[in-house]
Amino acid sequence: LIETPAEYANLIRKAKRPLLVVGPLLLESTPDGKLLLEYALDIARPTNIPICATAQTKGKVAELGVKPDSVYDVVEIANALKDPDWKGVRKEGNHDLVLFFGIRSDLGNQSLSTLKHFAPHLKTMTLCKHYFPHANYSLTNFKKDAKWLAFLESLIDNLKKGG
């Protein structure tokens, strides 16, 4: 359980080959009209994190001016990540930290459980507003969207600062 955006940012910056997996729940808008997907892209930009778009998000990611590094469904990317010899989405080597954002909780929990048991070479992190028990790093349950969105904005600010 991570308490502060600064802790999350430090873990992301320390990763040699992180990967951000964006799911269909990010196609929803916040009360002020901003797409949740925009938060994900803002998290990836400062540290040049590769983006794996699920099939549902590929079009919207491109529409927002970003070319995803790969397109897999969640089960496919989890299966690829299990293989320590997989070269990763940029062919630079397997990932050491995988951030899941916007994945349904049932599918996310199954994928995270698989990675927890069959991919000891990597760590997992979630950015969703609900706690995921199988992730190495997960946010607490946010009862109010405003607090969760403030956490994400602070995480983005911390990543932009670079330290």
C-alpha positions as CSV (number, residue, x, y, z in Angstrom):
1,L,0.0,0.0,0.0
2,I,1.5,3.3,-1.1
3,E,0.6,6.4,0.9
4,T,1.9,9.4,-1.2
5,P,2.2,10.4,-4.8
6,A,5.9,11.0,-4.2
7,E,6.5,7.4,-3.1
8,Y,4.7,6.2,-6.3
9,A,6.8,8.6,-8.4
10,N,10.0,7.4,-6.9
11,L,9.2,3.7,-7.6
12,I,8.3,4.6,-11.2
13,R,11.5,6.6,-11.7
14,K,13.7,3.8,-10.2
15,A,12.3,1.2,-12.7
16,K,14.6,0.5,-15.6
17,R,11.9,-0.7,-18.0
18,P,8.4,0.2,-16.8
19,L,5.3,-0.4,-18.8
20,L,1.9,1.2,-18.6
21,V,-1.1,-0.9,-19.5
22,V,-4.2,1.2,-20.2
23,G,-7.6,-0.3,-20.0
24,P,-11.2,0.7,-21.1
25,L,-12.2,2.2,-17.8
26,L,-9.9,5.2,-18.8
27,L,-12.4,6.1,-21.5
28,E,-14.7,7.6,-18.8
29,S,-14.6,11.3,-18.2
30,T,-14.1,13.1,-14.9
31,P,-16.8,15.6,-13.7
32,D,-14.8,18.4,-15.3
33,G,-14.8,16.6,-18.7
34,K,-11.2,15.4,-18.7
35,L,-10.8,11.8,-19.9
36,L,-9.1,9.5,-17.4
37,L,-6.9,8.4,-20.3
38,E,-5.4,11.8,-20.3
39,Y,-4.1,11.2,-16.8
40,A,-2.5,8.0,-17.9
41,L,-0.7,9.7,-20.8
42,D,0.4,12.5,-18.5
43,I,1.9,9.8,-16.2
44,A,3.8,8.2,-19.1
45,R,5.2,11.3,-20.7
46,P,7.8,12.6,-18.1
47,T,9.7,9.3,-17.9
48,N,8.9,8.0,-21.4
49,I,7.1,4.9,-20.2
50,P,6.0,2.6,-23.0
51,I,2.2,2.3,-23.3
52,C,0.4,-0.9,-24.0
53,A,-3.1,0.0,-25.1
54,T,-5.9,-2.6,-24.8
55,A,-8.0,-3.0,-28.0
56,Q,-10.7,-0.7,-26.6
57,T,-8.3,2.1,-25.9
58,K,-6.0,2.0,-29.0
59,G,-8.1,4.4,-31.0
60,K,-8.6,7.0,-28.3
61,V,-4.8,6.9,-27.4
62,A,-4.0,7.7,-31.1
63,E,-6.8,10.3,-31.2
64,L,-5.0,12.1,-28.3
65,G,-1.8,12.2,-30.3
66,V,0.1,9.2,-28.8
67,K,1.1,6.1,-30.7
68,P,0.9,3.2,-28.3
69,D,4.1,1.0,-28.2
70,S,1.9,-2.1,-28.3
71,V,-1.7,-3.3,-28.4
72,Y,-2.6,-6.4,-26.4
73,D,-5.6,-7.4,-24.4
74,V,-4.9,-7.8,-20.7
75,V,-4.6,-11.6,-20.8
76,E,-2.2,-11.4,-23.7
77,I,0.1,-8.9,-22.1
78,A,0.1,-10.8,-18.8
79,N,1.1,-14.0,-20.6
80,A,3.9,-12.2,-22.4
81,L,5.1,-10.6,-19.2
82,K,5.4,-14.0,-17.5
83,D,8.2,-15.0,-19.9
84,P,11.5,-13.6,-18.4
85,D,13.1,-13.8,-21.9
86,W,10.4,-11.7,-23.6
87,K,12.0,-8.6,-25.1
88,G,9.2,-6.2,-24.1
89,V,7.1,-3.8,-26.1
90,R,10.2,-1.8,-27.3
91,K,12.4,-4.9,-27.8
92,E,14.8,-3.6,-25.1
93,G,14.2,-6.4,-22.6
94,N,11.4,-7.5,-20.4
95,H,9.8,-4.9,-18.1
96,D,10.6,-4.7,-14.4
97,L,7.6,-2.7,-13.4
98,V,4.1,-2.9,-14.9
99,L,1.5,-0.2,-14.1
100,F,-2.1,-1.2,-14.6
101,F,-4.6,1.6,-15.0
102,G,-8.2,1.4,-16.0
103,I,-8.6,-2.4,-16.0
104,R,-11.8,-4.0,-14.7
105,S,-11.2,-5.3,-11.1
106,D,-12.0,-8.9,-11.8
107,L,-9.7,-9.1,-14.8
108,G,-7.1,-7.0,-13.1
109,N,-7.1,-9.2,-10.0
110,Q,-6.7,-12.4,-12.1
111,S,-3.8,-10.9,-14.2
112,L,-2.1,-9.5,-11.1
113,S,-2.4,-12.9,-9.3
114,T,-0.9,-14.6,-12.4
115,L,2.0,-12.2,-12.5
116,K,2.5,-12.4,-8.7
117,H,2.9,-16.2,-8.9
118,F,4.5,-16.7,-12.3
119,A,6.6,-13.6,-12.9
120,P,9.0,-13.1,-10.0
121,H,11.2,-11.0,-12.2
122,L,8.8,-8.0,-12.2
123,K,6.8,-5.8,-9.9
124,T,3.3,-4.6,-10.4
125,M,1.6,-1.4,-9.6
126,T,-2.0,-0.1,-10.0
127,L,-3.2,3.4,-10.4
128,C,-6.9,2.7,-10.1
129,K,-9.1,4.1,-7.3
130,H,-9.6,0.7,-5.8
131,Y,-7.1,-1.5,-3.9
132,F,-5.8,-4.6,-5.7
133,P,-4.5,-7.2,-3.2
134,H,-2.3,-9.0,-5.7
135,A,-0.3,-5.9,-6.9
136,N,3.1,-5.2,-5.3
137,Y,2.0,-1.6,-5.1
138,S,-1.6,-0.5,-4.9
139,L,-3.5,2.6,-4.0
140,T,-5.9,2.5,-1.1
141,N,-9.7,2.5,-1.8
142,F,-10.6,6.1,-2.6
143,K,-14.2,6.8,-1.6
144,K,-14.2,10.1,-3.3
145,D,-13.1,10.6,-6.9
146,A,-11.8,14.1,-6.1
147,K,-9.2,12.6,-3.7
148,W,-8.1,10.0,-6.3
149,L,-7.8,12.6,-9.0
150,A,-5.8,14.9,-6.7
151,F,-3.5,11.9,-6.0
152,L,-3.0,11.4,-9.8
153,E,-2.4,15.1,-10.4
154,S,0.2,15.1,-7.6
155,L,1.8,12.0,-9.0
156,I,2.1,13.7,-12.4
157,D,3.6,16.8,-10.8
158,N,6.1,14.6,-8.9
159,L,7.1,12.8,-12.1
160,K,7.6,16.1,-14.0
161,K,9.9,17.4,-11.2
162,G,12.1,14.3,-11.7
163,G,13.2,14.1,-8.1
